[in-house]
Each structure stands twice: as C-alpha cells, then as structure tokens.
Amino acid sequence: MIPDIVSRITAKGFPNIIERPRLLEQLERALEHRLTYISAPPGYGKTTLSLQFAAQTHATVVWHVVDETQRDVFNLQFQALAALAETFPDVSAREPAPGISITEMTSSLSDFLRSQGGQDILYFLDDAHHLQGSQSAETWLSSFIQSLPRRSHLVVISRVVLDVIEPEMIARHEVLPIGIQTLRFTPDEIDLLADRVGTTPQNGARAEMEALVRRMEGWPAGLMLALQPLSTEFVDSTVFGVGAPSTLFDALARNMLGSQSPILRDFLFATSTLTRMQPEIMIEALQMPNAMPLLQEVVERNLFVMPVPGGMMYHGLFRDYLQREYQQRDPDRYRLHHRNAARWYESRYLIDEAVPQYIAAESYGDAVRLVELYARTYYDQGRVETLRRWNSELTRDGVFCGWLLYSCALGHAERLEYDEARANLHQAERVFAGQGDQEGIARGMLLRGHLNLLRAEYETTISTAEVMR
C-alpha cells in the first residue's frame, strides 16, 4: 500500500496540493545545471515541489533523504548507495570498504553514474541541512558535486545554504538557486489553493481571514493551515496576534488537530513517535493493526505527510508540534510508544534509531546499555558525529556514560579541540571512578597524558606517567 500512497501524493490533482507551473518550469532548468540548490526555512514547500517535479520529469530520479546519523560520512555514503539501489539495484556491490577516503567514496558514486550511459539522472538530496557543521560530511558533498559526470545533476534541498559551492561553479553558471522569495505563494496561487481547499469564510470573517493570509507572507505551510475552515472566534483571537508568521503555526495546527476524529488524532500522536512510518513498525511496535487505512486517510486529508524511500514521514514542523502536544497531553503513553519503538529497532540491530527512542522514552538505563556496548565500535568506524549527538542528548538530561564521554574526548582530541576533549575526559574519569572501571581509569589517564603532551605541558605529562607506574 505504501507505493500506492506515494504515487497518489505526487499525482496531479492530489487533494489540497496545487501545481505551481512557474516553479516547475524553473526546475526543468535543473537539467542544464550541475547543481540546483533549493533553500528556505521549514514549511516553504521545498520537498513537495521537488516531488512534483520528480514525478513529471523524463530524467531518471534518485531520492536520498538525509538525517542526523549521516553527519558521519560512512553512514552518508551507505545511504547514498541505498538511494541509488532503489533505481539501480546493481550498485549494492560498491559498498564502502573500511578506511576508504572521502574522495574515493564520491568518485565511486560518480563512476557508477557515469557508467549508466547517456541518460539524464537527477539526484535529489533532501534535508541536506543535517550535514551542516560536520566537516567530513560537507567535504563529501563538495567532492560529490565536483565529481558529478556531465549528464548527472544534483538537486540539494536544505533549510540553509551549506558552504559547498565553489565560486568557479557560479561563474560558469553551473548553479541554479531557488530561495524564499521564489518559493513564496503568489496571490494567484493562494486563490487557487483556497479554491482547492474549499475555504468559504463567513461574511463577517472574510476580512480577518484575508488579514491572516497576509500575515503568512506567502509561507506555504502556514497558508495550508490558515485556509482550513476556521471559526470566527478562532480567527478573531489569532489574526491580531504578534510575532512572525511561524508563531501562528502551533495555534493553527491545534485548530486543525481538534477537527479530526479521536481515532485519527490518536493515530497522528502515536505515529509522530517515528521519524519514518513503515507498515511493520506501526503494526508491531505501536500495536496498530489498522495503521495502513488510517495512514491513507492522513494522506487524503493532506495532513503534512510526504513519501520517503521505504515509508512516509510527517513534515518536520508538524511532527515537532505533534510530539510536543503528545508529551504534554499524555506523557505516559508518549514514553510507552517511544520505548516500544526503541525495542523494535534494537531487535533489528538498528542502533542509530534505537538510542534516540530510548532517550525520548526516558529509558536511560537501556540507552546507556546500548551506548556502552557500541561506543568504542562506533568510534573505530569513524561515527564520531553520532557519538557526539548521543552524548549531547544524554548529558542534557543529566545522564553521563563513561565510554561515550571517553570516545567523544578522543574525537575532540583528533580535531585539536583540547578544551572540549578535556571536559569530556574529566566527566568520563568521574564515571569510571564511580564504577570502579579499572580499564576506563587507565585509558583515561593515558589520554590525559596524551592531551598534556599535545599541549606541550611536559611536566604534567611526566607527573601523569609517574602515577601510572
């Protein structure tokens, strides 16, 4: 059923989705450029527009969705291969070998694309903003852009502009930029969307409705909510509020949520637990045997859901709202669903997905158990960004994991970030001492001596070495 839903959401005439010919015509020019960069804050319809274009282009399409785990370049390369395999199954033989360099990784991908003959290939990289700040991931993207063969074209979809575009590419007119001003809805598009939604405000509320739409400043996500049927009382209490258009989103989303049936509302809350909705996890982990018909209803109502390889996902703004609301309304059930999802992921050795779910469930013992088990392996594999994310989330909640802190200290030391390395090492040593972990204590002292040596603090290094005798 998932493929049917995907085809429907990208089909012409899908409920509440309008085609935007002026933007689709611009995207046709992507085939004339090495790189197309679609950049705007959340809710500007970047992915929806790209999906519409992907559904109608004659080019071969590859769709790669980035998440935070792909800040580690090994994971990024693996997901790139998985995305290619959706279209070219024979690419799986090119899985990255341990120790391969970033240039070798991207060259392997480009060589494969080049081997596909004379066809035009559009490679969509969605949610690329997750790569920001990861030096290795940004280097991978920059290298991939530079190595693309002539008939392969990259479309980067991101909330921010990453520093991966060489000035020479701009000078050679190889980059097609599409930003906020281009993505805003025009008055004609707003009228068309209102007709599609069937908005017919009462006479007394029409002026207020028009003012509310103006406050959205062409912001597609806000307009989709603002053009839903709204009571006069709701419009009166909302339209004259203060702040940016984004401050209206939660109020409008709450209004829309209240108009859904209790069954569908519970489904929205439960499935917002997942970053990606797949039939097995919804049925088995969330214990929702009727999940697929309900998901189809969510799609038909256009409740901010979009297709991704292997499943569906909510728009980030809407999922964040649902999660906040769910945690506030029913914290016990919120934690239960996250814990069940974590166990489901762990049973399939999907550790990257399991750990954040345990943390969200406040099942810190399970989270620490997994992290302690995998921290050193992840460090050896170069998944330092994942370790840093786990460490940030756990320490934020007052949970300190010795081997995770130690692995993060190693990562900071490699980057010559000595202050951060020492801070993590100090916490790790406290945990090791409290647990009586002799191996951890010894390794901590060795790393401290190494840091002192790197900082040219020779007397301190000698003192540390004498203590270890």
N, C-alpha and C positions, 0 to 999 in steps of 0.2 A: 504493500500500500504506500510506502514511503515514496517510491519513484512516481506513482500517480499524483501524489500531493505536490511533489517538486514540479512536475510538468504543468500542473494547474496553476501554481503560484507564478510561473513565468509565462503563462499563456496570455495572449491578448484578450482583454476584456475580463480579467480576473477581478472579483468584487473589490471596489474601493481603490484599485490600482489604475492609474491613468498612464498612458504612454505619453512621453514628452519628446515629440519629434525633433525639436530644436537640439536637445541634448543627445538623442540617439544619432542624429546626423553628425554632431561633433565627434562622437565616439567612433563613427565609421572611419575617421581620420587616424584612429589608433593603428590601423594597418599601414599607415605611411610613416610611423614614428617607431623608434626603438623602444621608447618609454612613454607611457601615458600615466600621469600622476593625478589621481582624484583625491583631493584633500579638503576636509571640512570637519567641524566638530560633530559629535554624535547627533543623529536624527536628521541629517540632511539628505537622506535617501541615496547615499553612495552605493551601497550594496544592491538595493532594489533596482536602481538604474542599470548597474553593471549586469545584473541577472537578466534584465530585459534585453540588453544588448547581446549578451551571450546566447540568448535563445533565438535571436534572429540573424546572427552573423553567419556568413558562409565559411568562416575560418574554423579550424579545429580548436576546441576550447579545453584548457586545463584550469581547474579551480583549486587553489591552495588557500586554506584558511589558517591564519597564524594565531597561536595562543601563547600564553606566557612561558610555557615549557620550551618553546622554540627559541627563546633567548639563548639557549645552549645550541651551538651550531651543529652538533651531532644530531640533535632532535630536529633541527630545521632542515638539514639535508635529508633525513629519513622521511619527514613529512613531504618534502618536495618530490621524492621518489614515489611516495604513496599517491600523491596527487597525479603525477604523470601516469602511474599504473592504472588509474581509472579510465584513461584514454588509450594508453599504450601498455598493455599487460606485460610485454617482454622487457620493460625497463627494470623489473624487480631484480634482475641479475646484476645490477650495478650498485647494490647496497654498499655503503662506505666501509672501507676497511679501517681497523684501528690505526691511529697515527697519521691518517691521510691529511694533507694540508687543505686549507680553505680553497686555495686556487685550484688544487686538484679536484676538489668536490665540485665546484662550479664548472670547471672545464668538462668534467664527466657529464654533467647535465646538458651543457651546450653541445657537446659532441653527439649526444643522443638525439637532441632536437635537430641537429644538422643532418643526421642520418635518415630523417623521415622524408627526405626528398623535397619536392617543390611546393609542398602545401604551406599555406599560411597558418601559423599557430599563435593563438592568443593565450598567454599565461597570466591569469588573474591571481594577484597576491592580496588577499583580503585581510583586513585588520593588521596591517603591517606596522602600525604604531606600537604594537607589543615589542618590537625589536629595538625601540629607542633606548639608548643608554647601554646596550650590550655591544661592546666594541667588536667582538668576533662575529655577531650576527649582522651588524651593519657592514662589516667588511665582506661577509658572504654576499649580501645583497648588492653591494657596489661591484664586486667581482663578477657576479652573475649578469648584471646589466652590461658590463663591459664585454663579456664573452658571448653575448647572445648572437646567434647566427642571423643572417640577413632577413630571412622570412619568419623569424620568431619575434614576437612583440610582447613586452611586459606591461601589464596594467596594475599599478600599485594603488591600493585603496587604503587610505590611512586618515586618522584624525589629525596627524601632524605631518610636516614635511621633514623627512629624515635627511641627514647630511650625506647623501649617497650619489648625488648628481654632479658629475664633473662639468665645470664651466664650458669645456670644449663641446660637450653634447648640446648645450643650449645654443652656443654659437653656430653649430652645424644644423640647428633646427630639428634635432632628434627627439626633443621632449615636447609632449602635448600636455599643458597644465589645465586642470579643471578644478576651480575652487569654489568658495562660498557664494560669491556673487553670481556665478553661473548656475549653481545648484538651487538657489532660492526659487520658490514658486513665483511665477509672474501672475498678475491679476487674472489673465485669461485661464491659466492653469488652475488657479484657486476656484474660479467659477465652474470649470469643468469638474473639478474634484467635488465641489458642493453638489452639483447635479448628480454625480455618480453616487455619492453618499445618500442623497435624497434629503438634504437639510432643508427644512421648511420652518424656520423660527416663527413664533407668533409675532403679530404686527408690532406689539409693544417691545419685543426683544430684538427686532431686526437691527436697530441702530447699535445696540450693545453688542450683538453678535459681530457686526462689521468692525466695531472697535476692537473686539477680542482678536479677530483675524489680523487686524493691522498690527496689534502688539506682537504677533508671531513673526512679523518681518520676513515672511516667506519661508519660515522654518518648517519643512515638511512634517516632521514628527509631531510638532505641536498642532499644526493645521489638521492632521488626521484626527486628533482628539477634539480640537475645538469645533470641528464640523460635525461631530456626532450630535444626536439630539440632546439638547441641554435645556433644563428648566429655566424659567425667567429668574427664579430666585438664585440659581447657581450662577448664571451669567452676571447678575447684579453684584453678587458677592465676590466675583473673581475678576471681572474685566477692569475694575478700577484699582486693582492691587498694584504693588510697587515691585520693582526689580526687573531683571532681564526676562525674555520670553521663556527661558528654561525653567524659571521659578514656577511657572504655571503647570509644568508637566505633571507633577505629582497630584495636584488638585484635579486636573483633567483626567488623569489615569484612574484616580479614585472614583470619579463620577462614572467613568466607563465601566470599571470593575463592578460597581454597585448595580449596574443594569444587566449584568449577566445572571444566569440561573445559578443557584447554590452549587449544583453539581459541576458546572463549568468553572465557577470561581474556585472551588476546591482543587480542580484539575490544574488550573493556572498556578495556584500556590505550590502544589506538590511538584509539578514538573519544572518550576523555576529553580528547584534544587539542582537541576542538571545543567551543565553548560551545553550539553548536546543531547537531544531527545532521540533515543533509539528504541525500537519496539521491545527488545529483550529487557533492558534495564527498567523501562516503565512498568512492564508487566511483572517482572520478577522482583526487583528491588523495591519499587514503590507500591507493589501489590495492586496494580490497576488493570484488571483483565479487560476492561472496556476502554483502554487508553487510545487505541487507534481511531475508533469513531469520534472520540472527543477531540483528538488532535485534528482530525479532518474538519470538525466544526470550528475549531480555533482558526484554522487556515481560511475557511469560508467566511468567517467574520473579520478576517484580516487583523487579528489581534497581535500585530507586531511580531510575526513569526516568519522565518526565512529558511530556505533549504541550504544545507551544507552536505558535503560528502558523507554518506552513511546515516544521515538523520536530519533533524531540524533543530533550530535554535531560536530563542527569543532575541529581539533587538536588545542590545546591552542596556539602554536606558530603561526599557520596560522590565527586563529581568531584574535589574537593580531595585527598581521600585517594588516589584513583587516580593523580592527577598526581604526588603526592609519591612514591608507590610506584614508578611507572613511571620517573621520573627516577633513582631510586636503583638500580633493578634493571637498567635498560638505557638509560643516558644517551645513547648514540649514536642509538639508534632513537627515543628521546624527541625529540631535536633534529631528526632527519630528518622525523618526522611534522609537527612544528610548522613546519619550513621549507617542506615541500610544501604545507601548508595556507596558509601566507603567500603563496606564489607563486600558488596558486589564487585567493585573494581579490584579490591585486594584479591579476591578469589580467582581473578583472571590475571593477576600479576601486573595490573595497570597501576603501578605505584604512584606515578605522577598525578593521576586523578584521585587516588585513594587518600593521600595525605591531606590535601586541602579540604576534602569532605570530612575527614575526622576532626580537623581543626574547627570547621564550621559547626560541627556537632558538639564541640567542646569535649570530645572524647580524646583528651590529651594523652592518656596512657597509651592508647592504640596508635596515635600519631607518633609519639616518641619511640614506641616499639619499632615501627616501620623505619623511621628516620635513622635510629641507631643501627638498624640492620643494613641499611643501604647507603648511608652517608659516605663511607670510605670508597665503596664501589663507584658511586656517582662521581666522586672527586677524581678517581683514576680515569673515568671515562670523559672527563672534562665538562661535566654538567654542573659547573660552578654556579651559574645563574639560578638554576633550580634550587640548589642548596641555600643560596642567599635568600631566595624568596621564602623558603620554609622557615629559615632562621628568623627572618623579619616578622613573619606571621606568628610564630611561637613566642618569641621574646616580647612581642607587643602584648600578648596575653599573659605574660609573666611566667612562661614555661621555658626552661633552659635545658638543652640537650647537649651533653658533653662532646660527643664525637661530631655532631653537626657544627657546633661552635669551633671545634678544632679544625674541621675541614674548611670552614669559611675563613679561619685565620690563615690557613695555607694559601687559599685563593687570593686573599688580600696581599699576602707577602709576595706572591708571584707578580702582582701588579705594582709592587713597590709602594703599596698603601699601608705604611708601617703603623700609623696610629690606629687604623681600623683593625689591623691584624692583632695588635697588642690588646685592644679592647675585647675582641672575641676570645683570644687566648686566655686572658685573665678570667673571663667567665667560665671557659672550659675547664681551667685548672681548679676553680672552686667546685664545679660539679664533680670532677674526677676525685678530688679530695673527699668530698662528702660521701661518695660511693665507695671509696677505698679502691678505686680502679688503678692498680699499680702500672699497668701498661699505659693508660692515659696520662698518669702523672709523669712517667718517664718521657713519653713523647712530647708532652707539653714543655718539659724542661729543655729538651733538645731544640724544639722550635724557638723557645725564648732565647737560647744561646745563639741560634742562627740569626734571629732578628737583631740581637745586640751586635753581632759581627757585621751584619749588613749596615748597621748604623754607625759602625766604627767605634762602638763602645767596648773597647777591648778589655778594660779592667772588669767590667760587669760580666763579660763573656768568660773570663778566667775564673771569676767567682762562681759562676753557674757550673762550669766544668768541674771545679773542685767539690761542689756539693754533690755532684753525680758520681763521684768516685766510690 
